[in-house]
Amino acid sequence: MSILQEMFAHAFLVRALIVGLLVSLCASLLGVSLVLKRYSMIGDGLSHVGFGALAIATAMNAAPLAVSIPVVVAAAFLLLRLGENSKIKGDAAIALISTGALAIGVVIISVTTGMNTDVCNYMFGSILAMTKSDVYLSIILSAVVLALFVFFYNTIFAITFDETFARAIGAKAGIYNMLIAFLTAITIVLGMRMMGAMLISSLIIFPALTSMRICKKFITVTVCSAIVSITCFYIGIVISYHYVMPTGASVVLVNIAAFILFWVVHIIKNLRFQRMPAVEVH
């Protein structure tokens, strides 16, 4: 409790906790759909695009979020269009966009400001990166992401499991895929300042995969993923503060520990089920 009281005495930690919990929640909800659609690495690709956008913003002395959000959203839509092209599959499209954006970012930074501490913060995250204006904007955008996800939940569910059937019953799958890409892009940009371009995709992938170890229904996986993501971020930021470790890396390590724990529980459940005596019906 003393550690928590000490943490909440620092304004920058309170800001980081608020934004981190909101981003973790948004990322976990979207992550379930992205993982099931086998498009989970879009987070990694968009984070590299975000790094390039942040490099451009730094060179222009512009507001990072104001530059990053439209650039990453445009990249998300471009990835969808490339993914629909039979000549360029989804994973190839992500690699094409992400490596190009990362290279552009590195070149711009090396030519302008040089490889300094800010670059490390963009690559691996920093809880000191969040300003009051960032927090207010993050709260508003996170609320928009959550509201849109809840409002279009049934359609997102249909698109995730059977896009062909969803199209057959009249759902505009293309529009909803763009909606998912848009929400993912917003979430990536909001979380990248804290988690870093190299680690932000973990908030999308790990909670969903962890929940799928023990949950089978879409709604239970979604709820469990949200709980796991929020809990792991909270524990990660406490560990980061107490042991003076990088926040992004601490959160990822906690997510790995949670995945291993759920995986072990899954194995134990399967072993117990296999050892149950067969019931004879006479």
Backbone as JSON, one array per atom type, in Angstrom:
{
  "sequence": "MSILQEMFAHAFLVRALIVGLLVSLCASLLGVSLVLKRYSMIGDGLSHVGFGALAIATAMNAAPLAVSIPVVVAAAFLLLRLGENSKIKGDAAIALISTGALAIGVVIISVTTGMNTDVCNYMFGSILAMTKSDVYLSIILSAVVLALFVFFYNTIFAITFDETFARAIGAKAGIYNMLIAFLTAITIVLGMRMMGAMLISSLIIFPALTSMRICKKFITVTVCSAIVSITCFYIGIVISYHYVMPTGASVVLVNIAAFILFWVVHIIKNLRFQRMPAVEVH",
  "N": [[0.82, -1.21, 0.0], [1.99, 1.21, 0.7], [3.7, 1.65, -1.42], [1.86, 2.07, -3.49], [0.57, 4.4, -2.57], [2.71, 6.15, -2.68], [3.2, 6.13, -5.41], [0.83, 7.29, -6.5], [1.16, 9.82, -5.66], [2.64, 11.13, -7.49], [2.1, 13.1, -10.26], [2.64, 12.51, -12.96], [2.68, 9.74, -13.0], [0.06, 9.12, -12.38], [-1.22, 10.15, -14.63], [-0.08, 8.46, -16.55], [-1.08, 6.0, -15.7], [-3.87, 6.28, -16.02], [-4.15, 6.72, -18.83], [-2.84, 4.42, -19.74], [-4.44, 2.29, -18.76], [-6.83, 2.76, -20.14], [-6.0, 2.52, -22.82], [-5.07, -0.12, -22.76], [-7.48, -1.47, -22.32], [-8.94, -0.83, -24.67], [-7.21, -1.93, -26.62], [-7.25, -4.66, -25.95], [-9.91, -5.41, -26.46], [-10.17, -4.98, -29.23], [-8.15, -6.65, -30.02], [-9.04, -9.31, -29.84], [-10.73, -9.69, -32.07], [-8.88, -9.14, -34.12], [-6.93, -11.13, -33.75], [-8.42, -13.47, -34.16], [-9.14, -13.09, -36.81], [-6.76, -13.51, -37.96], [-5.05, -11.35, -38.27], [-3.42, -10.11, -36.54], [-0.88, -8.98, -36.49], [-1.11, -6.5, -37.52], [-1.02, -4.51, -35.69], [1.68, -4.32, -35.03], [2.74, -3.49, -37.48], [1.42, -0.99, -37.81], [2.42, 0.37, -35.63], [5.07, 0.79, -36.34], [4.66, 2.49, -38.46], [3.61, 4.58, -37.0], [5.9, 5.33, -35.59], [7.45, 6.4, -37.66], [5.78, 8.58, -38.28], [5.92, 10.02, -35.89], [8.6, 10.72, -35.98], [8.59, 12.47, -38.16], [6.93, 14.46, -37.09], [8.55, 15.35, -34.99], [10.7, 16.42, -36.43], [9.4, 18.53, -37.65], [8.68, 20.04, -35.54], [6.11, 19.75, -34.56], [2.9, 18.89, -33.04], [2.97, 15.68, -31.68], [0.8, 13.72, -31.58], [-1.1, 14.93, -33.19], [0.0, 14.74, -35.71], [0.56, 12.01, -35.96], [-1.86, 10.51, -35.71], [-3.64, 10.94, -38.08], [-1.86, 9.96, -40.06], [-1.33, 7.27, -39.31], [-3.91, 6.2, -39.33], [-4.49, 6.47, -42.07], [-2.56, 4.7, -43.03], [-3.56, 2.32, -41.98], [-5.93, 1.97, -43.44], [-4.78, 1.71, -45.96], [-3.36, -0.67, -45.63], [-5.5, -2.46, -45.45], [-6.53, -2.28, -48.04], [-4.36, -3.19, -49.55], [-4.2, -5.75, -48.51], [-6.49, -6.91, -49.52], [-5.83, -7.26, -52.11], [-5.02, -9.81, -54.26], [-2.45, -10.3, -55.07], [-0.76, -9.32, -53.16], [-0.48, -10.46, -50.1], [-1.9, -10.34, -46.7], [0.1, -10.47, -44.61], [2.41, -9.87, -46.05], [1.79, -7.32, -46.94], [1.74, -5.9, -44.54], [4.43, -6.16, -43.74], [5.62, -4.78, -45.84], [4.67, -2.12, -45.54], [5.38, -1.54, -42.85], [8.21, -1.87, -42.58], [9.12, -0.02, -44.43], [8.1, 2.41, -43.36], [9.42, 2.46, -40.88], [12.08, 2.67, -41.7], [12.03, 5.17, -42.95], [11.44, 6.78, -40.74], [13.75, 6.42, -39.13], [15.75, 7.47, -40.81], [14.91, 10.16, -41.07], [15.08, 11.07, -38.4], [17.81, 10.67, -37.85], [18.94, 12.49, -39.58], [17.91, 14.92, -38.73], [17.38, 15.47, -35.69], [19.06, 13.57, -34.62], [20.07, 10.41, -33.1], [18.71, 10.35, -30.22], [17.63, 10.63, -26.73], [14.86, 10.95, -26.95], [14.23, 9.41, -29.16], [14.65, 6.8, -28.22], [12.58, 6.77, -26.36], [10.36, 6.83, -28.07], [10.74, 4.41, -29.37], [10.75, 2.43, -27.35], [9.1, 3.32, -25.36], [7.89, 5.52, -22.71], [6.89, 6.54, -19.53], [7.03, 9.14, -18.86], [6.38, 10.54, -21.05], [3.79, 11.37, -21.36], [1.73, 14.14, -21.51], [-0.49, 16.64, -20.06], [-2.31, 17.49, -22.01], [-2.1, 15.35, -23.78], [-3.25, 13.37, -22.22], [-5.94, 14.23, -21.93], [-6.78, 14.19, -24.62], [-6.38, 11.49, -25.13], [-8.21, 10.28, -23.41], [-10.64, 11.14, -24.52], [-10.51, 10.03, -27.14], [-10.22, 7.32, -26.53], [-12.67, 6.84, -25.3], [-14.3, 7.17, -27.53], [-13.45, 5.0, -29.12], [-14.2, 2.8, -27.47], [-16.97, 3.22, -27.3], [-17.8, 2.97, -30.0], [-17.02, 0.33, -30.47], [-18.67, -1.13, -28.7], [-21.2, -0.36, -29.65], [-21.25, -1.38, -32.27], [-20.9, -4.04, -31.81], [-22.23, -6.55, -32.36], [-22.13, -6.73, -35.18], [-19.37, -6.65, -35.6], [-18.72, -9.03, -34.38], [-19.95, -10.84, -36.15], [-18.55, -10.33, -38.54], [-16.03, -11.08, -37.77], [-16.1, -13.89, -37.36], [-17.35, -15.1, -39.6], [-17.02, -13.81, -42.43], [-17.92, -14.04, -45.03], [-20.55, -15.05, -44.75], [-21.62, -12.91, -43.36], [-21.54, -10.94, -45.31], [-23.37, -12.06, -47.02], [-25.81, -11.79, -45.71], [-26.22, -9.16, -45.9], [-24.56, -7.38, -44.53], [-22.22, -4.75, -44.57], [-19.29, -5.59, -45.05], [-16.79, -4.56, -45.79], [-16.84, -1.9, -44.92], [-17.02, -2.24, -42.15], [-14.69, -3.61, -41.64], [-12.92, -1.57, -42.19], [-13.65, 0.08, -40.11], [-12.75, -1.39, -37.89], [-10.02, -1.32, -38.46], [-9.6, 1.44, -38.28], [-10.19, 1.96, -35.55], [-8.21, 0.4, -34.4], [-5.91, 1.72, -35.3], [-6.13, 4.2, -33.97], [-5.91, 3.34, -31.31], [-3.33, 2.24, -31.3], [-1.72, 4.52, -31.74], [-2.29, 6.04, -29.45], [-1.27, 4.42, -27.42], [1.38, 4.1, -28.06], [3.21, 6.07, -27.24], [3.66, 5.45, -24.62], [4.15, 2.64, -24.46], [5.86, 2.21, -26.57], [7.1, 1.86, -29.95], [8.08, -0.66, -30.53], [6.84, -2.39, -28.78], [4.09, -2.02, -28.47], [2.27, -3.6, -29.89], [2.02, -5.86, -28.37], [0.02, -5.42, -26.49], [-2.22, -5.86, -27.94], [-2.04, -8.5, -28.86], [-1.28, -10.38, -26.75], [-3.27, -10.39, -24.49], [-5.59, -11.4, -25.8], [-4.75, -13.93, -26.81], [-4.05, -15.13, -24.4], [-6.53, -15.26, -23.01], [-7.9, -17.0, -24.66], [-6.9, -19.44, -23.98], [-8.41, -20.56, -21.92], [-11.03, -19.77, -22.28], [-13.86, -20.07, -24.44], [-16.1, -19.01, -25.82], [-16.96, -16.12, -27.77], [-17.79, -13.78, -26.43], [-17.02, -14.31, -23.77], [-14.29, -14.61, -24.09], [-13.65, -12.02, -24.92], [-14.38, -10.43, -22.66], [-12.76, -11.59, -20.67], [-10.26, -11.09, -21.82], [-10.15, -8.3, -21.65], [-10.1, -7.95, -18.85], [-7.73, -9.3, -18.18], [-5.86, -7.75, -19.61], [-6.05, -5.17, -18.43], [-5.37, -5.78, -15.78], [-2.77, -6.81, -16.08], [-1.44, -4.58, -17.09], [-1.64, -2.81, -14.94], [-0.24, -4.19, -12.89], [2.21, -4.32, -14.17], [3.01, -1.6, -14.37], [3.31, -0.95, -11.71], [5.4, -2.67, -10.96], [7.32, -1.61, -12.66], [7.71, 0.94, -11.56], [8.53, 0.32, -8.93], [10.85, -1.24, -9.18], [12.35, 0.27, -10.88], [12.23, -0.08, -13.74], [11.84, -0.25, -17.35], [8.66, 0.81, -18.48], [7.07, -0.25, -20.64], [8.38, -2.71, -21.25], [8.1, -4.02, -18.79], [5.33, -4.35, -18.6], [4.9, -6.07, -20.77], [6.33, -8.35, -19.93], [4.81, -9.12, -17.72], [2.45, -9.78, -19.05], [3.38, -11.98, -20.49], [3.87, -13.74, -18.38], [1.23, -14.08, -17.47], [0.12, -15.34, -19.69], [1.53, -17.78, -19.67], [0.65, -18.78, -17.22], [-2.17, -19.12, -17.68], [-1.99, -20.94, -19.73], [-0.89, -23.17, -18.43], [-3.0, -23.7, -16.67], [-4.92, -24.41, -18.57], [-3.78, -26.8, -19.56], [-3.85, -28.39, -17.24], [-6.63, -28.56, -16.82], [-7.37, -30.02, -19.09], [-6.03, -32.43, -18.59], [-7.33, -33.3, -16.26], [-9.89, -33.64, -17.3], [-9.46, -35.74, -19.08], [-8.84, -37.79, -17.33], [-11.18, -38.3, -16.03], [-13.53, -40.71, -14.99], [-15.28, -42.87, -17.19], [-18.79, -42.73, -17.73], [-21.13, -45.21, -17.43], [-23.97, -46.13, -19.24], [-26.88, -47.77, -18.6]],
  "CA": [[0.0, 0.0, 0.0], [2.87, 2.38, 0.74], [4.19, 1.86, -2.78], [0.76, 2.65, -4.25], [0.4, 5.79, -2.13], [3.84, 6.91, -3.21], [3.01, 6.26, -6.85], [-0.24, 8.22, -6.8], [1.59, 11.17, -5.29], [3.28, 11.7, -8.67], [1.1, 13.4, -11.29], [2.95, 11.85, -14.24], [2.29, 8.34, -12.87], [-1.41, 9.08, -12.45], [-1.54, 10.32, -16.06], [0.31, 7.24, -17.25], [-1.99, 4.92, -15.31], [-5.17, 6.52, -16.65], [-4.05, 6.46, -20.27], [-2.46, 3.03, -19.94], [-5.59, 1.41, -18.53], [-7.78, 2.96, -21.23], [-5.41, 1.93, -24.03], [-5.07, -1.57, -22.57], [-8.85, -1.94, -22.52], [-9.26, -0.73, -26.1], [-6.39, -2.88, -27.37], [-7.69, -6.03, -25.67], [-11.18, -5.66, -27.14], [-9.9, -5.09, -30.66], [-7.22, -7.75, -30.24], [-9.75, -10.58, -30.02], [-11.14, -9.76, -33.48], [-7.7, -9.16, -34.98], [-6.28, -12.44, -33.63], [-9.27, -14.46, -34.8], [-9.09, -12.86, -38.25], [-5.36, -13.74, -38.35], [-4.52, -10.07, -38.7], [-2.96, -9.51, -35.3], [0.36, -8.25, -36.67], [-1.37, -5.15, -38.01], [-0.58, -3.61, -34.63], [3.12, -4.13, -35.17], [2.96, -2.68, -38.67], [0.97, 0.38, -37.59], [3.32, 1.01, -34.66], [6.23, 1.25, -37.1], [4.2, 3.68, -39.18], [3.52, 5.62, -35.99], [7.26, 5.81, -35.31], [7.8, 7.28, -38.76], [5.0, 9.8, -38.14], [6.48, 10.77, -34.77], [9.86, 11.29, -36.46], [8.23, 13.63, -38.98], [6.43, 15.5, -36.18], [9.71, 15.89, -34.29], [11.46, 17.25, -37.38], [8.59, 19.71, -37.96], [8.32, 20.69, -34.26], [4.65, 19.71, -34.5], [2.34, 18.04, -31.98], [3.12, 14.28, -32.12], [-0.47, 13.04, -31.81], [-1.8, 15.58, -34.31], [0.59, 14.23, -36.95], [0.56, 10.55, -35.99], [-3.19, 9.91, -35.86], [-4.08, 10.8, -39.49], [-0.93, 9.14, -40.83], [-1.52, 5.86, -38.96], [-5.24, 5.83, -39.83], [-4.35, 6.29, -43.52], [-1.8, 3.47, -43.24], [-4.45, 1.2, -41.68], [-6.8, 1.78, -44.61], [-3.93, 1.22, -47.05], [-3.1, -2.09, -45.36], [-6.7, -3.21, -45.82], [-6.63, -2.32, -49.5], [-3.3, -4.09, -50.04], [-4.53, -7.1, -48.08], [-7.54, -7.42, -50.39], [-5.21, -7.56, -53.4], [-4.56, -11.2, -54.24], [-1.02, -10.36, -55.35], [-0.04, -8.94, -51.95], [-1.23, -10.98, -48.96], [-1.93, -9.49, -45.53], [1.38, -10.39, -43.9], [3.36, -9.18, -46.92], [1.42, -5.9, -46.94], [2.19, -5.34, -43.27], [5.89, -6.06, -43.8], [5.95, -3.74, -46.81], [4.39, -0.8, -44.97], [6.06, -1.31, -41.57], [9.65, -1.69, -42.77], [9.31, 1.25, -45.13], [7.86, 3.51, -42.42], [10.49, 2.45, -39.88], [13.28, 3.19, -42.35], [11.83, 6.61, -43.13], [11.57, 7.4, -39.43], [15.16, 6.41, -38.69], [16.5, 8.41, -41.64], [14.52, 11.54, -40.73], [15.62, 11.41, -37.08], [19.26, 10.74, -37.92], [19.31, 13.69, -40.33], [17.47, 16.13, -38.03], [17.74, 15.58, -34.27], [20.03, 12.56, -34.21], [19.52, 9.32, -32.27], [18.81, 10.81, -28.84], [16.76, 9.97, -25.75], [13.49, 10.95, -27.45], [14.09, 8.27, -30.07], [14.48, 5.62, -27.36], [11.24, 6.83, -25.79], [9.43, 6.44, -29.12], [10.94, 3.01, -29.72], [10.49, 1.52, -26.23], [8.1, 3.9, -24.48], [8.29, 6.22, -21.5], [5.73, 7.07, -18.81], [7.21, 10.58, -18.76], [6.02, 11.14, -22.34], [2.4, 11.79, -21.37], [1.43, 15.47, -21.0], [-1.91, 16.8, -19.73], [-3.08, 17.53, -23.26], [-2.14, 13.98, -24.29], [-4.2, 12.61, -21.4], [-7.3, 14.64, -22.29], [-7.06, 13.67, -25.96], [-6.43, 10.03, -25.03], [-9.48, 9.91, -22.77], [-11.71, 11.36, -25.5], [-10.41, 9.06, -28.22], [-10.49, 5.99, -25.97], [-14.13, 6.76, -25.13], [-14.86, 6.97, -28.87], [-13.14, 3.62, -29.51], [-15.03, 1.89, -26.68], [-18.37, 3.4, -27.67], [-18.02, 2.38, -31.32], [-16.9, -1.13, -30.36], [-19.89, -1.64, -28.05], [-22.37, -0.11, -30.52], [-21.19, -2.26, -33.44], [-20.38, -5.33, -31.32], [-22.83, -7.69, -33.05], [-21.61, -6.79, -36.54], [-17.95, -7.02, -35.5], [-18.74, -10.47, -34.08], [-20.29, -11.56, -37.38], [-17.45, -10.15, -39.48], [-14.86, -11.8, -37.26], [-16.21, -15.34, -37.47], [-17.72, -15.56, -40.95], [-17.21, -12.59, -43.22], [-18.72, -14.38, -46.21], [-21.95, -15.1, -44.33], [-22.03, -11.54, -43.01], [-21.82, -10.26, -46.57], [-24.57, -12.67, -47.62], [-27.01, -11.28, -45.03], [-26.34, -7.73, -46.15], [-23.62, -6.55, -43.78], [-21.16, -4.14, -45.39], [-18.07, -6.06, -44.39], [-15.68, -3.66, -46.08], [-16.94, -0.72, -44.04], [-16.73, -2.63, -40.77], [-13.25, -3.88, -41.58], [-12.3, -0.26, -42.09], [-13.91, 0.57, -38.76], [-11.81, -2.08, -37.0], [-8.69, -0.77, -38.75], [-9.58, 2.81, -37.74], [-10.11, 1.88, -34.09], [-6.88, -0.14, -34.07], [-4.93, 2.78, -35.54], [-6.24, 5.17, -32.87], [-5.39, 2.7, -30.1], [-1.88, 2.12, -31.44], [-1.11, 5.84, -31.56], [-2.44, 6.45, -28.06], [-0.44, 3.62, -26.53], [2.77, 4.01, -28.5], [4.05, 6.97, -26.47], [3.99, 4.82, -23.35], [4.67, 1.3, -24.65], [6.9, 2.22, -27.57], [6.76, 1.27, -31.24], [8.49, -2.05, -30.58], [6.13, -3.22, -27.81], [2.67, -1.72, -28.36], [1.45, -4.69, -30.44], [1.8, -6.88, -27.32], [-1.26, -5.14, -25.83], [-3.26, -6.41, -28.8], [-1.9, -9.94, -29.07], [-1.18, -11.22, -25.57], [-4.51, -10.64, -23.74], [-6.49, -12.26, -26.57], [-4.22, -15.3, -26.81], [-4.13, -15.63, -23.02], [-7.92, -15.59, -22.7], [-8.33, -18.14, -25.48], [-6.43, -20.69, -23.36], [-9.43, -21.15, -21.04], [-12.37, -19.34, -22.69], [-14.19, -20.57, -25.78], [-17.08, -18.16, -26.46], [-16.44, -14.82, -28.15], [-18.06, -12.78, -25.38], [-16.21, -14.6, -22.58], [-12.9, -14.29, -24.45], [-13.54, -10.57, -24.94], [-14.41, -9.93, -21.29], [-11.55, -12.07, -19.99], [-9.13, -10.37, -22.4], [-10.15, -6.95, -21.08], [-9.67, -8.05, -17.45], [-6.31, -9.66, -18.18], [-5.07, -6.63, -20.11], [-6.03, -4.11, -17.41], [-4.63, -6.28, -14.63], [-1.34, -6.91, -16.43], [-0.86, -3.24, -17.18], [-1.54, -2.25, -13.58], [0.88, -4.86, -12.21], [3.43, -3.94, -14.88], [3.45, -0.24, -14.04], [3.76, -0.99, -10.31], [6.74, -3.28, -11.0], [8.21, -0.65, -13.31], [8.03, 2.01, -10.6], [9.21, -0.19, -7.73], [12.17, -1.76, -9.52], [12.96, 1.21, -11.83], [12.34, -0.78, -15.02], [11.03, 0.36, -18.42], [7.24, 0.48, -18.33], [6.61, -1.14, -21.7], [8.95, -4.05, -21.08], [7.51, -4.62, -17.59], [3.96, -4.78, -18.94], [5.0, -7.24, -21.65], [6.76, -9.5, -19.13], [3.64, -9.56, -16.93], [1.55, -10.44, -19.99], [3.95, -13.3, -20.77], [3.62, -14.56, -17.19], [-0.19, -14.41, -17.47], [-0.1, -16.33, -20.75], [2.05, -19.07, -19.19], [-0.27, -19.23, -16.16], [-3.41, -19.6, -18.3], [-1.64, -22.13, -20.51], [-0.76, -24.26, -17.46], [-4.37, -24.0, -16.23], [-5.54, -25.12, -19.68], [-3.23, -28.17, -19.58], [-4.37, -29.1, -16.06], [-8.04, -28.84, -17.08], [-7.44, -31.1, -20.07], [-5.61, -33.66, -17.93], [-8.41, -33.71, -15.36], [-11.0, -34.11, -18.11], [-9.08, -37.04, -19.64], [-8.78, -38.78, -16.27], [-12.5, -38.55, -15.47], [-14.03, -42.05, -15.35], [-16.41, -42.91, -18.11], [-20.07, -43.07, -17.12], [-21.81, -46.24, -18.19], [-25.42, -45.96, -19.28], [-27.53, -49.1, -18.73]],
  "C": [[0.86, 1.26, 0.0], [3.41, 2.7, -0.65], [3.11, 2.54, -3.63], [0.53, 4.11, -3.86], [1.51, 6.68, -2.67], [3.69, 7.13, -4.71], [1.98, 7.33, -7.18], [0.08, 9.65, -6.36], [2.25, 11.89, -6.46], [2.24, 11.88, -9.78], [1.37, 12.65, -12.58], [2.58, 10.37, -14.19], [0.77, 8.17, -12.94], [-1.85, 9.22, -13.91], [-1.24, 9.04, -16.83], [-0.65, 6.1, -16.95], [-3.35, 5.06, -15.98], [-5.13, 6.16, -18.14], [-3.74, 4.99, -20.54], [-3.62, 2.07, -19.77], [-6.61, 1.54, -19.67], [-7.27, 2.32, -22.52], [-5.4, 0.41, -23.94], [-6.45, -2.15, -22.81], [-9.22, -1.93, -24.0], [-8.5, -1.78, -26.91], [-6.85, -4.32, -27.17], [-8.99, -6.37, -26.4], [-10.97, -5.85, -28.64], [-9.02, -6.3, -30.96], [-7.9, -9.08, -30.48], [-10.16, -10.74, -31.48], [-9.94, -9.89, -34.39], [-7.01, -10.53, -34.93], [-7.11, -13.5, -34.35], [-9.29, -14.31, -36.32], [-7.69, -13.06, -38.82], [-4.73, -12.46, -38.92], [-3.92, -9.33, -37.52], [-1.7, -8.67, -35.48], [0.15, -6.86, -37.28], [-0.94, -4.13, -36.96], [0.89, -3.3, -34.73], [3.43, -3.25, -36.37], [2.58, -1.23, -38.45], [1.85, 1.1, -36.58], [4.58, 1.52, -35.35], [5.88, 2.48, -37.93], [4.1, 4.86, -38.21], [4.88, 6.2, -35.64], [7.72, 6.76, -36.41], [7.07, 8.62, -38.67], [5.53, 10.67, -37.0], [7.81, 11.41, -35.16], [9.6, 12.54, -37.3], [7.76, 14.78, -38.1], [7.57, 16.16, -35.42], [10.52, 16.82, -35.19], [10.74, 18.56, -37.68], [8.27, 20.53, -36.72], [6.8, 20.79, -34.11], [4.2, 18.81, -33.37], [2.36, 16.59, -32.45], [1.8, 13.59, -32.45], [-1.2, 13.62, -33.01], [-1.28, 15.08, -35.66], [0.39, 12.72, -37.06], [-0.81, 9.96, -36.3], [-3.63, 9.83, -37.32], [-3.17, 9.92, -40.33], [-1.17, 7.66, -40.58], [-2.89, 5.37, -39.43], [-5.17, 5.59, -41.35], [-3.6, 5.0, -43.83], [-2.67, 2.24, -42.98], [-5.38, 0.91, -42.85], [-6.01, 1.24, -45.79], [-3.61, -0.26, -46.88], [-4.29, -2.95, -45.74], [-6.8, -3.35, -47.34], [-5.58, -3.26, -50.09], [-3.62, -5.54, -49.7], [-5.59, -7.74, -48.96], [-7.02, -7.75, -51.78], [-4.61, -8.96, -53.36], [-3.06, -11.32, -54.46], [-0.17, -10.03, -54.12], [-0.88, -9.38, -50.76], [-1.08, -10.08, -47.75], [-0.6, -9.33, -44.84], [2.43, -9.66, -44.73], [3.08, -7.68, -46.96], [1.9, -5.22, -45.67], [3.7, -5.15, -43.27], [6.32, -4.92, -44.73], [5.8, -2.35, -46.21], [5.26, -0.53, -43.74], [7.55, -1.06, -41.75], [9.95, -0.38, -43.48], [9.16, 2.44, -44.2], [8.96, 3.61, -41.38], [11.78, 3.03, -40.47], [13.19, 4.7, -42.54], [12.02, 7.34, -41.81], [13.01, 7.5, -38.96], [15.98, 7.41, -39.49], [16.18, 9.85, -41.26], [15.13, 11.96, -39.39], [17.13, 11.56, -37.13], [19.73, 12.01, -38.63], [18.99, 14.95, -39.54], [18.01, 16.19, -36.6], [18.84, 14.62, -33.84], [19.38, 11.53, -33.3], [19.71, 9.67, -30.79], [17.83, 10.09, -27.93], [15.31, 9.91, -26.23], [13.23, 9.77, -28.37], [13.89, 6.99, -29.28], [13.1, 5.59, -26.74], [10.2, 6.41, -26.82], [9.53, 4.95, -29.44], [10.47, 2.07, -28.6], [9.56, 2.1, -25.17], [8.68, 4.59, -23.26], [7.05, 6.79, -20.84], [5.84, 8.58, -18.64], [6.73, 11.3, -20.01], [4.62, 11.72, -22.35], [2.25, 13.18, -20.75], [-0.07, 15.55, -20.68], [-2.76, 16.81, -20.98], [-3.18, 16.15, -23.89], [-3.18, 13.15, -23.54], [-5.63, 12.95, -21.8], [-7.68, 14.08, -23.66], [-7.2, 12.15, -25.93], [-7.74, 9.57, -24.42], [-10.63, 10.05, -23.77], [-11.69, 10.28, -26.58], [-10.66, 7.64, -27.74], [-11.99, 5.8, -25.76], [-14.82, 6.53, -26.47], [-14.65, 5.53, -29.34], [-14.06, 2.64, -28.78], [-16.5, 1.99, -27.08], [-18.68, 2.76, -29.02], [-17.95, 0.86, -31.27], [-18.18, -1.73, -29.76], [-21.09, -1.51, -28.98], [-22.42, -1.07, -31.7], [-20.72, -3.67, -33.07], [-20.92, -6.51, -32.13], [-22.29, -7.85, -34.48], [-20.14, -7.19, -36.55], [-17.82, -8.51, -35.22], [-18.98, -11.27, -35.35], [-19.14, -11.49, -38.39], [-16.24, -10.97, -39.06], [-14.93, -13.28, -37.57], [-16.54, -15.83, -38.88], [-18.05, -14.35, -41.8], [-18.06, -12.86, -44.45], [-20.2, -14.41, -45.89], [-22.46, -13.71, -44.0], [-22.35, -10.74, -44.26], [-23.12, -10.76, -47.18], [-25.85, -12.13, -46.99], [-27.11, -9.76, -45.11], [-25.41, -6.82, -45.39], [-22.53, -6.02, -44.7], [-19.82, -4.41, -44.73], [-16.9, -5.13, -44.6], [-15.67, -2.46, -45.15], [-16.56, -1.08, -42.62], [-15.27, -3.06, -40.6], [-12.46, -2.58, -41.48], [-12.5, 0.34, -40.71], [-12.94, -0.07, -37.77], [-10.4, -1.54, -37.2], [-8.54, 0.63, -38.17], [-9.42, 2.79, -36.23], [-8.74, 1.36, -33.64], [-5.81, 0.93, -34.23], [-4.94, 3.8, -34.41], [-5.61, 4.6, -31.6], [-3.87, 2.6, -30.14], [-1.19, 3.46, -31.17], [-1.16, 6.28, -30.11], [-1.47, 5.7, -27.14], [1.04, 3.63, -26.86], [3.69, 4.91, -27.7], [4.51, 6.31, -25.18], [4.66, 3.46, -23.53], [5.83, 1.26, -25.64], [6.49, 1.49, -28.84], [7.07, -0.22, -31.3], [7.6, -2.97, -29.73], [4.61, -3.04, -27.79], [1.79, -2.86, -28.89], [1.19, -5.79, -29.42], [0.48, -6.67, -26.61], [-2.42, -5.69, -26.64], [-3.24, -7.94, -28.81], [-2.03, -10.75, -27.79], [-2.5, -11.44, -24.82], [-5.47, -11.56, -24.47], [-6.03, -13.71, -26.55], [-4.3, -15.92, -25.42], [-5.54, -16.08, -22.69], [-8.41, -16.82, -23.45], [-7.83, -19.47, -24.93], [-7.56, -21.36, -22.58], [-10.86, -20.78, -21.44], [-12.62, -19.75, -24.14], [-15.17, -19.65, -26.53], [-16.49, -16.77, -26.71], [-16.62, -13.79, -27.03], [-17.2, -13.03, -24.15], [-14.73, -14.32, -22.86], [-12.69, -12.78, -24.41], [-13.47, -9.98, -23.53], [-13.14, -10.33, -20.54], [-10.31, -11.34, -20.51], [-9.02, -8.97, -21.82], [-9.63, -6.97, -19.64], [-8.18, -8.35, -17.36], [-5.44, -8.47, -18.58], [-4.94, -5.53, -19.06], [-5.19, -4.54, -16.22], [-3.13, -6.33, -14.9], [-0.7, -5.54, -16.53], [-0.66, -2.64, -15.79], [-0.35, -2.87, -12.83], [2.21, -4.43, -12.85], [3.93, -2.55, -14.5], [3.91, -0.14, -12.59], [5.17, -1.58, -10.24], [7.75, -2.3, -11.6], [8.64, 0.43, -12.34], [8.89, 1.49, -9.46], [10.65, -0.61, -8.03], [12.92, -0.9, -10.55], [13.27, 0.49, -13.15], [11.52, -0.05, -16.07], [9.59, -0.12, -18.35], [6.77, -0.53, -19.37], [7.09, -2.56, -21.54], [8.36, -4.75, -19.87], [6.11, -5.14, -17.87], [3.99, -6.03, -19.82], [5.39, -8.48, -20.86], [5.61, -10.02, -18.27], [2.64, -10.27, -17.82], [2.05, -11.84, -20.35], [3.69, -14.25, -19.6], [2.15, -14.99, -17.13], [-0.51, -15.46, -18.52], [0.36, -17.72, -20.3], [1.12, -19.64, -18.12], [-1.55, -19.82, -16.74], [-3.15, -20.86, -19.11], [-1.52, -23.35, -19.59], [-2.14, -24.68, -16.96], [-5.1, -24.79, -17.31], [-5.07, -26.57, -19.74], [-3.79, -28.99, -18.43], [-5.83, -29.47, -16.27], [-8.19, -30.0, -18.06], [-7.05, -32.44, -19.46], [-6.69, -34.19, -17.01], [-9.59, -34.27, -16.14], [-10.71, -35.51, -18.68], [-9.1, -38.14, -18.59], [-10.15, -39.07, -15.64], [-13.0, -39.92, -15.92], [-15.22, -41.96, -16.26], [-17.67, -43.35, -17.39], [-20.81, -44.06, -18.01], [-23.32, -46.02, -18.1], [-26.04, -47.34, -19.52], [-28.98, -48.92, -19.1]]
}
